[in-house]
Amino acid sequence: MGYGKWITGALGWALGGPIGGIIGFAVASIFEGKEGSAISTGYTPIEQRNSFLVSLLVLSSAVMKADKRVMKSELDYVKRFISENFGIDAATESSLLLKDFLKQEVDIDAVCAQVKRNVNAPTRLQLLHFLTGIAQADGMVSSDELTVLRRIAAALAIPLQDSESIFAMFDKGIDAAYQVLEIDKNVTDDEVKKAFKRMALKHHPDKVTHLGPDVQKAAEEKFKSVAEAYEKIKKERGIV
């Protein structure tokens, strides 16, 4: 199939279960006998990172097909995102994998169950943030795409308040700013400050250090969204 080994040459837990089946025998058979298991069993940072990246591509294909069409802007977004955060070689291989994934049916619940078994809560939040960005790539998230994103969030055991906070990060309105911080508009200024500290801790890039510096760098965008929401609320309220 022409795949290189930037991603497929160092896969860890993604080789087992439904994700391994989606990757396909031609790739996975190279690593015959290595089954996916929990993150605590000793996969290297590269194996964890590449498994995370492949799971992102698999679920991206489900999001992109949600509205029954695959937009060039979405394909370009994924390629650009991978290139900026993981390098050109990774973007080239990811494009090949994604085109293959788009031809297949993805069992969202089964794939998410495998992801949930192998990654921690902050990593699942980061995955959902990436997926929402892909859905937003054409300028808006359609109702069909939002339905799929919410299904993915539920299957990943991401609490509803957390997932809605992630979705709100792509909306620049003041109501969305409160949603990002997971607070009501009627809370006190002190509660706003406490909410910011809580959310900044939850979404700090250091939460995904085990996936390597490239994922950690990409996670800064999510962290920045929390800070921007806080600044917007501060400005509206006149908080010093």
C-alpha positions in Angstrom: 0.0 0.0 0.0 3.0 2.3 0.0 2.9 3.2 3.7 6.2 4.2 5.2 7.2 3.5 8.8 6.9 6.9 10.5 3.6 5.9 12.0 3.0 2.2 11.2 6.5 1.2 12.0 6.2 2.1 15.7 2.6 1.4 16.7 1.7 0.2 20.1 -1.7 -0.6 21.5 -3.5 0.4 18.3 -2.4 -2.8 16.6 -4.9 -4.9 18.5 -8.7 -4.8 18.6 -10.9 -2.9 16.1 -8.3 -0.2 15.3 -5.8 -2.9 14.2 -8.5 -4.4 12.0 -9.2 -1.0 10.3 -5.5 -0.4 9.7 -5.6 -3.6 7.7 -3.8 -6.9 7.4 -1.2 -5.6 5.0 0.1 -3.1 7.6 -0.7 -4.9 10.9 0.7 -8.3 9.8 4.2 -6.8 10.0 3.7 -6.7 13.7 2.0 -10.0 14.1 1.7 -11.1 17.7 1.8 -7.7 19.4 -1.6 -7.1 21.0 -3.0 -3.8 22.3 -3.2 -3.5 26.0 -3.3 -0.8 28.7 -1.0 2.2 28.7 0.6 1.0 32.0 2.1 -2.1 30.3 5.2 -0.3 29.0 4.7 1.0 25.5 7.3 3.5 24.6 6.3 7.2 24.1 6.7 6.8 20.3 4.3 3.8 20.3 1.8 5.6 22.5 2.0 8.7 20.4 1.6 6.8 17.1 -1.3 4.8 18.5 -2.9 8.0 19.5 -2.3 9.5 16.1 -3.8 6.5 14.3 -6.9 6.5 16.5 -7.3 10.2 15.7 -7.2 9.4 12.0 -9.7 6.6 12.4 -12.2 8.7 14.3 -11.5 11.7 12.0 -12.8 9.6 9.1 -16.0 9.0 11.0 -16.5 12.7 11.7 -15.7 13.7 8.1 -18.3 11.2 6.7 -21.0 12.3 9.2 -22.7 14.7 6.8 -22.4 12.2 3.9 -19.6 14.2 2.2 -15.9 14.7 2.6 -14.8 18.3 2.0 -11.4 19.2 0.6 -11.1 21.7 3.4 -11.3 18.9 5.9 -8.7 16.8 4.1 -6.5 19.9 3.9 -7.0 20.7 7.6 -6.0 17.2 8.6 -2.9 17.2 6.4 -1.9 20.7 7.6 -2.5 19.8 11.2 -0.4 16.7 11.0 2.3 18.5 9.1 2.5 21.4 11.6 2.5 19.2 14.6 4.1 16.0 13.6 6.2 16.8 10.5 5.9 16.4 6.7 6.7 12.6 6.8 3.9 12.0 9.2 1.5 14.1 7.1 2.3 12.1 4.0 1.7 8.7 5.7 -1.3 10.0 7.5 -2.9 11.1 4.2 -2.5 7.6 2.8 -4.0 6.0 6.0 -6.9 8.5 6.1 -7.8 7.9 2.5 -8.0 4.2 3.3 -10.0 4.7 6.5 -12.5 6.9 4.6 -13.4 3.8 2.4 -14.3 1.7 5.5 -17.1 1.7 8.0 -15.9 2.6 11.5 -17.5 1.1 14.6 -17.3 4.2 16.7 -18.3 2.4 20.0 -15.7 -0.4 19.5 -12.9 2.0 18.5 -13.6 4.3 21.4 -13.7 1.4 23.8 -10.2 0.5 22.7 -9.0 4.1 23.1 -10.6 4.4 26.5 -8.9 1.3 27.7 -5.5 2.6 26.7 -5.4 6.3 27.3 -6.1 8.6 30.3 -8.8 11.3 30.6 -6.6 14.3 29.5 -5.6 12.4 26.4 -9.2 11.7 25.5 -10.0 15.4 26.0 -7.2 16.2 23.6 -8.4 13.7 21.1 -11.9 15.3 21.2 -10.5 18.7 20.7 -8.6 17.6 17.6 -11.7 16.0 16.2 -13.8 19.1 16.8 -11.2 21.2 14.9 -11.5 18.9 12.0 -15.3 19.2 11.9 -14.9 23.0 12.1 -12.4 23.1 9.2 -15.0 24.0 6.6 -16.2 27.0 8.7 -19.0 25.3 10.7 -19.9 22.1 12.5 -23.0 20.6 11.0 -25.7 19.0 13.1 -24.7 15.5 11.8 -21.0 16.1 12.7 -22.0 17.4 16.1 -24.1 14.2 16.7 -21.1 12.1 15.8 -18.8 14.1 18.0 -21.2 13.8 21.0 -21.4 10.0 20.3 -17.6 9.8 20.3 -17.4 11.9 23.5 -20.0 9.6 25.3 -18.2 6.5 24.1 -14.9 7.8 25.4 -16.6 8.4 28.8 -16.0 12.1 28.6 -18.5 13.9 30.9 -21.1 16.0 29.1 -19.9 19.2 30.7 -16.4 18.6 29.5 -17.3 17.7 26.0 -19.6 20.8 25.6 -16.7 22.9 27.0 -14.5 21.5 24.2 -17.1 22.3 21.5 -17.5 25.9 22.9 -13.8 26.5 22.4 -14.5 26.9 18.7 -17.1 29.5 19.2 -15.9 33.1 20.0 -19.1 34.4 21.6 -19.4 35.5 25.2 -21.9 32.7 26.0 -19.4 30.2 24.7 -16.7 31.7 26.9 -18.7 30.8 30.0 -19.3 27.3 28.6 -15.6 26.8 28.1 -15.1 27.5 31.8 -18.0 25.3 32.6 -19.8 28.0 34.6 -23.2 29.8 34.5 -23.3 33.5 33.6 -24.7 34.3 37.0 -21.7 33.2 39.0 -19.6 35.7 41.1 -16.3 37.1 40.0 -14.5 34.9 42.5 -16.2 31.8 41.0 -15.0 32.9 37.6 -11.4 33.1 38.8 -11.7 29.7 40.5 -13.2 28.2 37.3 -10.3 29.5 35.3 -7.8 28.0 37.6 -9.6 24.6 37.6 -9.9 24.6 33.8 -6.3 25.7 33.2 -5.2 22.8 35.3 -7.5 20.3 33.5 -6.3 21.4 30.1 -2.6 22.1 30.8 -0.3 20.7 28.0 1.7 18.9 30.6 -1.2 16.5 31.0 -0.2 14.8 27.7 3.6 14.8 28.1 3.6 11.0 27.7 2.6 11.4 24.1 5.7 13.4 23.3 6.6 17.1 22.6 4.6 17.3 19.3 1.3 16.4 20.9 2.1 18.6 23.9 2.7 21.5 21.6 -0.6 21.0 19.8 -2.3 20.8 23.2 -1.3 24.4 23.8 -4.1 25.5 21.5 -6.7 24.0 23.9 -5.0 25.6 26.8 -5.0 29.0 25.0 -8.7 28.7 24.4 -9.3 28.5 28.2 -7.2 31.6 28.7 -9.0 33.5 25.9 -12.4 32.6 27.4 -11.3 33.9 30.8 -9.9 37.2 29.3 -13.2 37.7 27.4 -15.3 37.3 30.6 -12.9 39.5 32.5 -13.3 42.2 30.0 -17.1 41.9 29.9 -17.3 42.1 33.7 -14.5 44.6 34.3 -12.5 42.2 36.4 -9.0 43.5 37.2 
